[in-house]
Structures are given as C-alpha cells and as structure tokens.
C-alpha cells in the first residue's frame, strides 16, 4: 500500500488547491525582501551622504570654535613660559609671545597664499 504525502492530502479549509498551505507567508517574505533590497539600494547611499554632510558641518563648526580658543591658550602658555624662563617683565613677555604667534600665523598665511590656484585672486 502506498503512503500518501502531504500534497496528496485533502487541502485544508480555506486553502487554494495546488498552492502550499503557507503561501501567504512565502509571498510576504518575498515582498518584504524585495522592498528591503530596493530601500538599501536607494536610501542607503542617500543616508550615508546626508550623515557625512551633517557630521562634516558639525566638525567644521567645532573647529571654528576651537581654533580661537586654541590660539588664546597657546599665547597664554607662551606668556607664562617666557615669564618663568628669566628676568622678563609681563609686558615684554606679552610682546614676545604676540610677535611669535603672529609670525607663525603670517608664515602659514604666506604658504597657503603661495599654494592657491593661479588666477584665483583675480575678480
């Protein structure tokens, strides 16, 4: 006597003959998989670009805030270091520190100016 398989059995109540009993779950899985695949290919790069723009802006703003604070801290540290090294008054230490920091900033500016593209300064 031959055994009957589950496909030869009488279909369950409410199921469609010729389709597996779990066809709604299979169809849902395929639709969800297709939607996820489309979402990853379309909005994935857009999300990465928007995050890069936001993080770049935040880093730029923080750098703009930190740069003057860093320059003040360097200048104050130089003043303290110059005063502690020898017989220098506070006024002379300030003058020396400002001259040193100004010289370094001018050197950086001259270097950046020399690296500009030709014709960039013309109106």
C-alpha positions as CSV (number, residue, x, y, z in Angstrom):
1,X,0.0,0.0,0.0
2,X,1.4,3.4,-1.0
3,X,1.8,6.2,1.6
4,X,0.2,9.5,0.8
5,X,2.2,12.7,1.0
6,X,1.1,16.0,2.4
7,X,0.5,17.3,-1.2
8,X,-1.8,14.3,-1.9
9,X,-3.9,15.0,1.2
10,X,-7.1,16.9,1.1
11,X,-6.5,20.6,1.2
12,X,-7.2,22.3,4.5
13,X,-10.2,24.5,4.9
14,X,-9.7,27.9,3.2
15,X,-6.6,26.9,1.3
16,X,-6.3,27.0,-2.5
17,X,-5.7,23.7,-4.2
18,X,-2.3,23.5,-5.9
19,X,-0.7,26.0,-3.6
20,X,1.2,25.2,-0.4
21,X,-0.6,26.0,2.8
22,X,2.0,28.6,3.8
23,X,1.8,30.6,0.6
24,X,0.8,33.8,2.3
25,X,3.9,33.7,4.5
26,X,6.1,32.9,1.4
27,X,4.6,35.8,-0.6
28,X,5.0,38.2,2.3
29,X,8.7,37.2,2.8
30,X,9.4,37.7,-0.9
31,X,7.7,41.1,-1.0
32,X,9.4,42.3,2.2
33,X,12.8,41.1,0.8
34,X,12.2,43.0,-2.4
35,X,11.2,46.2,-0.6
36,X,14.2,45.9,1.7
37,X,16.5,45.3,-1.3
38,X,15.1,48.4,-3.0
39,X,15.4,50.5,0.2
40,X,19.0,49.5,0.7
41,X,20.0,50.4,-2.9
42,X,18.2,53.7,-2.9
43,X,18.0,55.3,0.5
44,X,21.2,53.6,1.8
45,X,23.6,55.9,-0.2
46,X,21.4,58.9,0.5
47,X,21.6,58.3,4.2
48,X,25.4,57.9,4.1
49,X,25.8,61.2,2.2
50,X,23.4,63.1,4.5
51,X,25.2,61.8,7.5
52,X,28.6,62.8,6.0
53,X,27.3,66.3,5.4
54,X,25.9,66.7,8.9
55,X,29.0,65.3,10.6
56,X,31.2,67.4,8.4
57,X,29.3,70.6,9.3
58,X,29.4,69.8,13.0
59,X,33.1,69.1,12.8
60,X,33.7,72.4,10.9
61,X,31.7,74.4,13.3
62,X,33.5,72.9,16.3
63,X,36.9,73.6,14.6
64,X,35.9,77.2,14.0
65,X,35.0,77.5,17.7
66,X,38.1,75.6,18.9
67,X,40.7,77.4,16.8
68,X,40.5,80.8,18.5
69,X,40.4,79.1,21.9
70,X,43.5,77.2,21.0
71,X,45.3,80.3,19.8
72,X,44.5,82.1,23.0
73,X,45.7,79.1,25.1
74,X,48.9,78.9,23.1
75,X,49.5,82.6,23.5
76,X,48.8,82.5,27.3
77,X,51.1,79.5,27.6
78,X,53.9,81.2,25.8
79,X,53.5,84.3,28.0
80,X,53.7,82.1,31.1
81,X,56.7,80.2,29.8
82,X,58.6,83.3,28.8
83,X,58.0,84.9,32.2
84,X,59.1,81.8,34.0
85,X,62.3,81.5,32.0
86,X,64.1,84.6,33.0
87,X,64.1,88.2,34.0
88,X,61.4,89.3,31.7
89,X,58.5,91.5,32.7
90,X,55.0,90.7,31.9
91,X,54.8,93.4,29.3
92,X,57.9,92.1,27.5
93,X,56.6,88.5,27.7
94,X,53.3,89.5,26.1
95,X,55.1,91.4,23.3
96,X,57.4,88.4,22.6
97,X,54.6,85.9,22.6
98,X,52.4,88.0,20.4
99,X,55.2,88.5,17.9
100,X,56.0,84.8,17.9
101,X,52.4,83.7,17.3
102,X,51.9,86.5,14.7
103,X,55.0,85.4,12.8
104,X,53.8,81.8,12.8
105,X,50.3,82.8,11.6
106,X,51.8,85.0,8.9
107,X,54.1,82.2,7.7
108,X,51.1,79.9,7.4
109,X,49.2,82.5,5.5
110,X,52.0,83.1,3.1
111,X,52.4,79.4,2.5
112,X,48.7,79.0,1.8
113,X,48.7,82.0,-0.5
114,X,51.6,80.5,-2.5
115,X,49.6,77.3,-2.9
116,X,46.5,78.9,-4.3
117,X,45.5,78.2,-7.9
118,X,46.7,80.7,-10.5
119,X,44.1,83.3,-11.3
120,X,42.1,82.6,-8.1
121,X,42.7,86.1,-6.7
122,X,41.5,87.9,-9.8
123,X,38.0,89.3,-9.8
